[in-house]
Amino acid sequence: MILTNKRFQFLIAVFFLSIIFSFTTVYAKNNNAKSNAKLDNSTRQLNVFSKPLVCFDYDELATILADAGADGIDLSVRAGGHVLPENVERDLPLAVEAAHKKGLTIEMIVTAINNADDPMTERILKTASSLGIKYYRMGYFGYNEKLGVMENLQKIKPKLKKLEALNRKYNIHGAYQNHYGGPVGGAVWDLYELLHDLDPQYIGCQYDIRHAVAEGGNAWKIGLKLIAPWVKCTVLKDFLWEKTELGWKPVSVPMGEGMVNFDDYFKLIKEYGISGPISIHLEYPPFERQERALSTQEKKTKFTEAIKKDIQFSKKELLDHALMDHEKPSKYTKSILTINGLVALWDFKEESGTNRKAYGLDTFPLKEQNGEIERIDEGPLSGYSALFKNCGYLQILNNQTGRLNIYGKHQAITVAAWVKWNGNTGFVAGMWNEHENGGKRQYGLFVSLPYYNGAEQVCGHISQTGKPTPPFPYSIDYSASNQKVKCGVWQFIAFTYDGKFIKSYLNGTFQQRKPELINNTGSFDEYPQGLTHSKNPYFFPYGIGNNGSNFTVGAVLLKSGMGNCFNGQIGGLAVFNRALSEDELKKIGSESEYDK
């Protein structure tokens, strides 16, 4: 049985002061911890909740939101939504594909999930995770008036603990929305009671400022301070109080026309270091309560106009509070983000002294090593690039590589980069370690590996064992482009591996090399006359090993220390979990703004 609104509000009033005083120390701790946090604006994308647009198919939905200026879609995956849970494996990939075609992302979904033991829960999370979706909104819990407030919460805690474990399994964050009107979480402090022992990386609150103000008046600021460490995604909308026959009730209005003090809100968002994607909710005319039924064309026109206004308002507020970067992904970058199989794309727009963040399945922050990596004001993707010199490099530790740790007997891969190379052997990027435990080689993109016929060429390295290729002292298993890489000009380099052949590309073009005698392979018992082999494509049917290397950009670990240091600028880096076709790489290459 659900509590009536009056009784619920009475219980909230009884408990609220005791909760405030009992958590005073926690407030200070949270505030101190968050006020010095560095904001990650790269994750603050503006998404639109698809609920009022359910009358449109995936392509129409994506077109409307792209035309309105959205970054992505917060897609409904629940009964009556755009994707029905029972069809999630079939339909969610179609929705993601339609979004990508319009340069949009789907990194958020809305579900009814609140039970890890429901078989549908794992189906949804497994499918969403496989598509790079990072956040899902959970279903609600109600208060049972036969139980006390804290007794209700104690019964819910084990359910959230199970969901936390399942979220961890699929590397996805489950977020519970605070909602006006009586459900668990409306008061926000009760959400803290449920979440304070759980890992905010995997479970938390989707903070809704409209509902927080409607439910708590000015006390919303206390609730936000308390719950801030668990807020990884947020909701934007506005409202006014309206008197009806049933009494006063909150009614949603376009943003900036209601009671929400967005200036105070965004100041606190900044102070507490809250980042992550934003979902814009549309709960006012023409989306709801319209005076007459609208035709499909009227809906497209009016919806697009209304969404555009909310997005423009949101962007202005975010920019005014330094919560959004002025530099957004370029049109060219967005076109790459739509390519299936993308794991990560770095455009190196970040300033020196900061982590370089990726678009894709995760942000994969690259940390500077051996000094700061200078940012140069030129580059083919963002208009910037990273300057590598003096063996400075970027790194992600192996236990943090996540889906960059690509391996398997038949696993394919593509690594591509936009470089301005200044000469000498240079490691561009990958998971490649030539020293520890005899070698932890896995995959790597190089420029110029002359020892085995790869001088001044694009080289794609694959290893199954992580060790040198018997009987040779080094790994010989790499492709090398037929074309030479020029010094001092921007060029697009790439290699692909399809489980059988490694291929090297320069500026999107593959050129085959005939079988040739490989340097430094003679005088071995197995090859007294040396090894004859084609370097492009290079035959290697053994797969990619899971060998434990860090992911690095700009250098690899050798016996003598970090070496094979890249000398020059890198303006973009992409990793895909499949082998891109020659046509796809030609298209990327032809659109690149490099010196041809």
Stockholm file with secondary structure:
# STOCKHOLM 1.0

chainA/1-596         MILTNKRFQFLIAVFFLSIIFSFTTVYAKNNNAKSNAKLDNSTRQLNVFSKPLVCFDYDELATILADAGADGIDLSVRAGGHVLPENVERDLPLAVEAAHKKGLTIEMIVTAINNADDPMTERILKTASSLGIKYYRMGYFGYNEKLGVMENLQKIKPKLKKLEALNRKYNIHGAYQNHYGGPVGGAVWDLYELLHDLDPQYIGCQYDIRHAVAEGGNAWKIGLKLIAPWVKCTVLKDFLWEKTELGWKPVSVPMGEGMVNFDDYFKLIKEYGISGPISIHLEYPPFERQERALSTQEKKTKFTEAIKKDIQFSKKELLDHALMDHEKPSKYTKSILTINGLVALWDFKEESGTNRKAYGLDTFPLKEQNGEIERIDEGPLSGYSALFKNCGYLQILNNQTGRLNIYGKHQAITVAAWVKWNGNTGFVAGMWNEHENGGKRQYGLFVSLPYYNGAEQVCGHISQTGKPTPPFPYSIDYSASNQKVKCGVWQFIAFTYDGKFIKSYLNGTFQQRKPELINNTGSFDEYPQGLTHSKNPYFFPYGIGNNGSNFTVGAVLLKSGMGNCFNGQIGGLAVFNRALSEDELKKIGSESEYDK
#=GR chainA/1-596 SS CBCCHHHHHHHHHHHHHHHHHHTHHHHHHHHHHHHTCCCCGGGCCEEEECGGGTTSCHHHHHHHHHHHTCSEEEEECSTTSSSCGGGHHHHHHHHHHHHHHTTCEEEEEECCCCCTTSHHHHHHHHHHHHTTCCEEECCCCCCBTTSCHHHHHHHHHHHHHHHHHHHHHHTCEEEEECCTTSSTTTTSHHHHHHHTTSCTTTEEEEEEHHHHHHHHGGGHHHHHHHHGGGEEEEEECEEEEEEETTEEEEEEECTTSSSCCHHHHHHHHHHTTCCSCEEECCCSTTTSSCSSCCCHHHHHHHHHHHHHHHHHHHHHHHHHTTCSCSCCCCHHHHHHHTSTTEEEEECCCSCTTSCBCEEESSCCCBEEESSCCEEESCCSSSSCEEEECTTCEEEECGGGCGGGCCCBTTCCEEEEEEEEECSSCEEEEEECBSSGGGCCCCEEEEEEEGGGTEEEEEEEEECSSSSCCTTSSSCCCEEECSSCCCSSSEEEEEEEECSSEEEEEETTEECCCCCEECTTCCSBTTBTTCCEECSSSEECTTCBCCCCCCEEESCEEETTEEESCCCEEEEEEEEESSCCCHHHHHHHHHHCCSCC
#=GC SS_cons         CBCCHHHHHHHHHHHHHHHHHHTHHHHHHHHHHHHTCCCCGGGCCEEEECGGGTTSCHHHHHHHHHHHTCSEEEEECSTTSSSCGGGHHHHHHHHHHHHHHTTCEEEEEECCCCCTTSHHHHHHHHHHHHTTCCEEECCCCCCBTTSCHHHHHHHHHHHHHHHHHHHHHHTCEEEEECCTTSSTTTTSHHHHHHHTTSCTTTEEEEEEHHHHHHHHGGGHHHHHHHHGGGEEEEEECEEEEEEETTEEEEEEECTTSSSCCHHHHHHHHHHTTCCSCEEECCCSTTTSSCSSCCCHHHHHHHHHHHHHHHHHHHHHHHHHTTCSCSCCCCHHHHHHHTSTTEEEEECCCSCTTSCBCEEESSCCCBEEESSCCEEESCCSSSSCEEEECTTCEEEECGGGCGGGCCCBTTCCEEEEEEEEECSSCEEEEEECBSSGGGCCCCEEEEEEEGGGTEEEEEEEEECSSSSCCTTSSSCCCEEECSSCCCSSSEEEEEEEECSSEEEEEETTEECCCCCEECTTCCSBTTBTTCCEECSSSEECTTCBCCCCCCEEESCEEETTEEESCCCEEEEEEEEESSCCCHHHHHHHHHHCCSCC
//
